[in-house]
Amino acid sequence: MDNNHTTFPKVIIIGGGFGGIQLAKKLNKKEVDVLMLDRHNYHTFQPLLYQVATGGLEPDSIAFPLRKVFKSQKNLNFRVADVLEIKPDENKVITDIGDYSYDYLVIATGSETNFFGQTEIEHFSMPMKTVPEALNLRSLLLQNLEEALVEQDAVRKEALLTFVVVGGGPTGVETAGALAELRNHVLISDYPELDIKTLRIFLIEGSPRVLEPFSEQASAKAKEFLENMGVVVMEQTRVNGYDGKIITYDTDKTINTKAVIWSAGVKGAIIPGLEKAEIVRGGRIKTTTYNKIIGYNNVYAIGDLAYMETKDFPHGHPGVAQTAIQQGQQLGDNLIRIINNEQPKDFDYYDKGSMATVGRNKAVVDLKYWKFQGFFAWLTWMFVHLLFLVGFRNKAVTLMNWIINYFSYDRGTRVIIRKFNRELMKEEMIAK
Ligand SMILES: Cc1cc2nc3c(=O)[nH]c(=O)nc-3n(C[C@H](O)[C@H](O)[C@H](O)COP(=O)(O)OP(=O)(O)OC[C@H]3O[C@@H](n4cnc5c(N)ncnc54)[C@H](O)[C@@H]3O)c2cc1C
């Protein structure tokens, strides 16, 4: 299929995430024909997925239509397409809606949940990487509570009222904190017939401390916040299995649970076809210092998918939105340099710091020269997240929701729009 209407070089960007959007914007008004392909017609603001999963935000407020992002960009076409394969020898990508040819290809597909080859855990636990997955999780949590109300068997009831979050990185910490707030402020009045004190929340982390990439001070404070909210934090604990009813950890210890949320790792979302590419730890593709995939002349990778060694980051850059944003912007400039036969510039990551929130008035922020926690950290976290949300409407709706939730202690979107059906999921997995 032909996607261009000029003789300018054709650039295909796979993925309208943090990196893909910034790259495409940099190419606006340049002499290139851009085609963006994404399997969704919207950009997902992943940092707030956990708020959708716990009823704090509507899904629409963290998703933004990609066509709207680029409505005034004349040199860009967008197609909803699942890219199935890359044929670098033919300069072509194969998608579920047809084939497209390129002069330059940028892969910005991000990452996917990593179950580390544990198929049973993959089948029974809940990932949280996309809006539909966050909605599945929201339905499951609420369905479990409804079932617990009528369950007569004590063991089954305990399992329905036990939520286990695996992985104590920012996503796991934020999810466990949000679940605790939901229990402590909302469910207690929604389910007066249930003894809500029996609703247990566990956070299991394999390394010696939660928020391991953060400062020790931030880790300790996050743990303290969580424990004060009633979360059982288990560090240096390895999950061995989960069969849908019992999670096993440290070889032979168990917890009864019907809700395991898996936030223990991600791996690069690789598309088949790049046989010459070097895939490193975490399923990332090795690139040069200007994001060109080693082994190819005109194929690039940015964001979560890219692994680049530099002097300051000898083991690659963190898999966070800032890396994708900065690499997308830099590659936009570099592609124009390359097309004009100029030397591309090396990527130099500017680390703006890390932050995670645990609940109302509770967050941790690590900046280069200043680390702080508590109320001011929480305000900073909210400000930064609002700043990076795509679209004015999304910012306004999210801010309004947060204000209402803050004063009412409520989480308004605790609705089961469509039931989560694990058996249906299983069939889909087998069909895949
Ligand atoms: C729950 C969660 C919380 C997070 N919290 C934070 C946080 O607080 N702060 C932070 O900085 N980072 C956070 N991150 C990480 C951050 O979201 C990622 O680092 C960032 O999204 C990476 O950007 P990207 O452009 O590489 O990929 P993404 O933003 O993931 O975009 C990839 C795009 O590619 C599309 N795609 C993938 N495969 C295909 C295919 N085969 N065909 C077509 N389209 C495809 C996807 O639909 C998606 O739109 C979080 C991530 C998660 C999952």
The ligand as an SDF file (V2000), in Angstrom:
LIG
                    3D

 53 58  0  0  0  0  0  0  0  0999 V2000
    1.1860    0.8900   34.7890 C   0  0  0  0  0  0  0  0  0  0  0  0
    2.3500    1.7170   34.3520 C   0  0  0  0  0  0  0  0  0  0  0  0
    2.7270    2.8320   35.0870 C   0  0  0  0  0  0  0  0  0  0  0  0
    3.8050    3.6190   34.6770 C   0  0  0  0  0  0  0  0  0  0  0  0
    4.1400    4.7250   35.4110 N   0  0  0  0  0  0  0  0  0  0  0  0
    5.1150    5.5350   34.9880 C   0  0  0  0  0  0  0  0  0  0  0  0
    5.4220    6.7330   35.6620 C   0  0  0  0  0  0  0  0  0  0  0  0
    4.8030    7.0470   36.6950 O   0  0  0  0  0  0  0  0  0  0  0  0
    6.4000    7.5420   35.1660 N   0  0  0  0  0  0  0  0  0  0  0  0
    7.0830    7.2280   34.0260 C   0  0  0  0  0  0  0  0  0  0  0  0
    7.9330    7.9990   33.5830 O   0  0  0  0  0  0  0  0  0  0  0  0
    6.8400    6.0920   33.3710 N   0  0  0  0  0  0  0  0  0  0  0  0
    5.8610    5.2430   33.8050 C   0  0  0  0  0  0  0  0  0  0  0  0
    5.5910    4.0910   33.1270 N   0  0  0  0  0  0  0  0  0  0  0  0
    6.4280    3.7490   31.9700 C   0  0  0  0  0  0  0  0  0  0  0  0
    6.0390    4.5540   30.7360 C   0  0  0  0  0  0  0  0  0  0  0  0
    4.6470    4.4780   30.5190 O   0  0  0  0  0  0  0  0  0  0  0  0
    6.8090    4.0060   29.5450 C   0  0  0  0  0  0  0  0  0  0  0  0
    8.1780    4.1210   29.8070 O   0  0  0  0  0  0  0  0  0  0  0  0
    6.4630    4.7670   28.2640 C   0  0  0  0  0  0  0  0  0  0  0  0
    5.1000    4.6050   27.9530 O   0  0  0  0  0  0  0  0  0  0  0  0
    7.3160    4.2790   27.0970 C   0  0  0  0  0  0  0  0  0  0  0  0
    6.9940    5.0110   25.9700 O   0  0  0  0  0  0  0  0  0  0  0  0
    7.1250    4.3630   24.5250 P   0  0  0  0  0  0  0  0  0  0  0  0
    6.8330    5.4520   23.5480 O   0  0  0  0  0  0  0  0  0  0  0  0
    8.4010    3.6290   24.4030 O   0  0  0  0  0  0  0  0  0  0  0  0
    5.9840    3.2590   24.4490 O   0  0  0  0  0  0  0  0  0  0  0  0
    4.4370    3.3310   24.8060 P   0  0  0  0  0  0  0  0  0  0  0  0
    4.0700    4.6130   25.4290 O   0  0  0  0  0  0  0  0  0  0  0  0
    4.1280    2.0770   25.5300 O   0  0  0  0  0  0  0  0  0  0  0  0
    3.7540    3.2780   23.3640 O   0  0  0  0  0  0  0  0  0  0  0  0
    3.8410    2.1510   22.5380 C   0  0  0  0  0  0  0  0  0  0  0  0
    2.7300    2.2310   21.4980 C   0  0  0  0  0  0  0  0  0  0  0  0
    3.0000    1.2330   20.5110 O   0  0  0  0  0  0  0  0  0  0  0  0
    1.7910    0.5800   20.1680 C   0  0  0  0  0  0  0  0  0  0  0  0
    2.1520   -0.7570   19.6690 N   0  0  0  0  0  0  0  0  0  0  0  0
    2.8660   -1.6960   20.3200 C   0  0  0  0  0  0  0  0  0  0  0  0
    3.0620   -2.7710   19.5380 N   0  0  0  0  0  0  0  0  0  0  0  0
    2.4440   -2.5110   18.3630 C   0  0  0  0  0  0  0  0  0  0  0  0
    2.2880   -3.2320   17.1370 C   0  0  0  0  0  0  0  0  0  0  0  0
    2.8410   -4.4370   16.9470 N   0  0  0  0  0  0  0  0  0  0  0  0
    1.5730   -2.6600   16.1290 N   0  0  0  0  0  0  0  0  0  0  0  0
    1.0170   -1.4380   16.3040 C   0  0  0  0  0  0  0  0  0  0  0  0
    1.1510   -0.7070   17.4270 N   0  0  0  0  0  0  0  0  0  0  0  0
    1.8590   -1.2260   18.4380 C   0  0  0  0  0  0  0  0  0  0  0  0
    0.9770    0.5780   21.4490 C   0  0  0  0  0  0  0  0  0  0  0  0
   -0.4080    0.4570   21.1760 O   0  0  0  0  0  0  0  0  0  0  0  0
    1.3550    1.9340   22.0630 C   0  0  0  0  0  0  0  0  0  0  0  0
    0.4500    2.9460   21.6820 O   0  0  0  0  0  0  0  0  0  0  0  0
    4.5220    3.2770   33.5120 C   0  0  0  0  0  0  0  0  0  0  0  0
    4.1520    2.1480   32.7750 C   0  0  0  0  0  0  0  0  0  0  0  0
    3.0690    1.3740   33.1930 C   0  0  0  0  0  0  0  0  0  0  0  0
    2.6650    0.1720   32.3850 C   0  0  0  0  0  0  0  0  0  0  0  0
  1  2  1  0
  2  3  1  0
  2 52  2  0
  3  4  2  0
  4  5  1  0
  4 50  1  0
  5  6  2  0
  6  7  1  0
  6 13  1  0
  7  8  2  0
  7  9  1  0
  9 10  1  0
 10 11  2  0
 10 12  1  0
 12 13  2  0
 13 14  1  0
 14 15  1  0
 14 50  1  0
 15 16  1  0
 16 17  1  0
 16 18  1  0
 18 19  1  0
 18 20  1  0
 20 21  1  0
 20 22  1  0
 22 23  1  0
 23 24  1  0
 24 25  2  0
 24 26  1  0
 24 27  1  0
 27 28  1  0
 28 29  2  0
 28 30  1  0
 28 31  1  0
 31 32  1  0
 32 33  1  0
 33 34  1  0
 33 48  1  0
 34 35  1  0
 35 36  1  0
 35 46  1  0
 36 37  1  0
 36 45  1  0
 37 38  2  0
 38 39  1  0
 39 40  1  0
 39 45  2  0
 40 41  1  0
 40 42  2  0
 42 43  1  0
 43 44  2  0
 44 45  1  0
 46 47  1  0
 46 48  1  0
 48 49  1  0
 50 51  2  0
 51 52  1  0
 52 53  1  0
M  END
$$$$
